[in-house]
Amino acid sequence: MAGRATHEPHSHGREHGDHEHEHEPHDHDHGHGHASGHDHGHSHGLVHESIKRSREGLRAVGLALVVLGATAVLQLLVFVASGSVALLADLIHNFGDAATAIPLAIAFALRSARAERWAGLAVVFAIFVSACVAGYEAVDRLLNPHQPEYLTALALAGAVGFLGNWWAAMIRTRAGRRLESPALIADGAHARADAYVSLAVIASALAVAAGADIADPLIGLGITLVILKITRDSWKTVRAG
């Protein structure tokens, strides 16, 4: 009986030790679980910032598209009536500028840095194409002269182009700086330069009103050169980004 009594406390102590030993992995798992929960929260924060950036980029691109689209439509109506090559050059460029919203919107929707770089290249390509088309129309008008009509409406169209492009430039540039997007910054610089180009349309209307009919296609060629410079500057911005 004594031996049996001695054995039972020993067994109880062993069981108690085993019980403590079993609790140690439990504490370890609890710590691991906490770390895992922390990592999950951190990952969730990154995804949240990515979605936020995507939404802000899409909002900026969409708003600039609405502004430039409305500007181009108004200028198109005036061009049909006036036939001004200077206005056509600005109009083509504004339509091309509005079209650059498509690749930019896709890039922000995908939340892809690579897609955003490709969108920047698409912007540069669109600028270059618009320069080629504007240059062709200006040369054609030099070879086949035609005096623009409705000069007052033509000057107003130039003013509309200036205001629309300036507004779009502010939207794109501010968003591009906040989001650190070279493609969006390049597009903002593009629109800002277009605003000054639109002022050339007003100069064309004034020159034709003064009797210098040849000024219209010459100003169209000048706009083409400015667009080519914008192409080069935008290419540098995209490459640097």
Summary of the structure (lengths in Angstrom):
residues: 241
radius of gyration: 32.4
end to end distance: 87.8
largest distance: 131.3
contacts: 842
relative contact order: 0.13
helix: 91%
strand: 0%
